[in-house]
Amino acid sequence: MRYRLDLVLKPVEGALVRVIGMTERRGFAPRSIAGGHEGADGRWRLQLEVDGGRPAETLKRQLQKVYDCESVEISPVEAAPLETVR
């Protein structure tokens, strides 16, 4: 199943590496990453799409424990319909 994670990270060295590492160690494969700094606070707003067979809540709980991660929202991503080959 594919999920989209919407995260807010503190702007500290290594925050992105910790989030991606935790994601992979929990059995989810990153498929795309998008984001950047927004606002005066310098926080990172990050969207991460992952594939995995485990419950997404497991990953959410683990990411919430990462000190640099301020918020995590997870939503399922609909699979694109397959094209018909003629």
C-alpha positions as CSV (number, residue, x, y, z in Angstrom):
1,M,0.0,0.0,0.0
2,R,1.2,3.5,-0.7
3,Y,0.9,6.3,1.8
4,R,1.7,10.0,1.8
5,L,3.2,11.5,4.9
6,D,2.9,15.2,5.6
7,L,5.6,16.2,8.1
8,V,6.8,19.3,9.8
9,L,10.4,19.1,10.9
10,K,12.6,21.4,13.0
11,P,15.3,23.1,10.9
12,V,18.2,21.1,12.4
13,E,21.1,19.2,10.9
14,G,20.3,15.6,10.2
15,A,16.5,15.9,10.6
16,L,15.7,14.6,7.1
17,V,18.2,11.8,7.4
18,R,16.6,10.6,10.6
19,V,13.1,10.7,9.2
20,I,14.1,8.7,6.0
21,G,16.2,6.3,8.1
22,M,13.3,5.6,10.5
23,T,11.0,5.1,7.6
24,E,13.2,2.5,6.0
25,R,14.0,0.7,9.3
26,R,10.2,0.3,9.9
27,G,9.8,-1.5,6.5
28,F,8.6,1.3,4.3
29,A,10.2,2.2,1.0
30,P,10.4,5.9,0.2
31,R,9.1,6.6,-3.4
32,S,9.1,10.4,-3.6
33,I,10.1,13.3,-1.4
34,A,9.1,17.0,-1.9
35,G,9.3,19.9,0.4
36,G,11.2,23.0,1.6
37,H,11.4,25.7,4.1
38,E,8.2,27.7,4.6
39,G,7.4,30.7,6.8
40,A,9.5,32.8,9.1
41,D,10.1,30.0,11.6
42,G,12.3,28.1,9.1
43,R,10.4,24.8,9.6
44,W,10.6,22.1,6.9
45,R,7.3,21.1,5.4
46,L,7.9,17.7,3.8
47,Q,5.7,15.3,1.8
48,L,7.1,11.8,1.6
49,E,5.4,9.0,-0.3
50,V,6.2,5.5,0.9
51,D,5.2,1.9,0.0
52,G,4.8,-0.7,2.7
53,G,2.8,-3.7,3.8
54,R,2.7,-2.7,7.5
55,P,0.1,-0.5,9.1
56,A,0.8,3.2,8.6
57,E,0.0,4.0,12.2
58,T,3.1,2.0,13.2
59,L,5.2,4.4,11.2
60,K,3.4,7.5,12.4
61,R,3.9,6.6,16.1
62,Q,7.6,6.0,15.5
63,L,8.1,9.2,13.6
64,Q,6.3,11.2,16.3
65,K,9.1,10.0,18.7
66,V,11.8,11.5,16.5
67,Y,12.8,14.7,18.4
68,D,13.1,16.8,15.2
69,C,9.6,15.8,13.9
70,E,6.9,18.2,15.1
71,S,3.9,16.7,13.3
72,V,3.0,13.8,11.1
73,E,-0.1,13.2,9.1
74,I,-0.6,10.0,7.0
75,S,-3.1,9.4,4.3
76,P,-3.4,6.5,1.8
77,V,-2.6,7.3,-1.8
78,E,-4.9,5.9,-4.4
79,A,-3.2,3.7,-7.0
80,A,-3.3,5.0,-10.5
81,P,-5.6,2.9,-12.7
82,L,-3.8,0.6,-15.2
83,E,-4.0,1.6,-18.8
84,T,-5.6,-0.8,-21.2
85,V,-3.1,-2.0,-23.9
86,R,-4.7,-2.6,-27.3
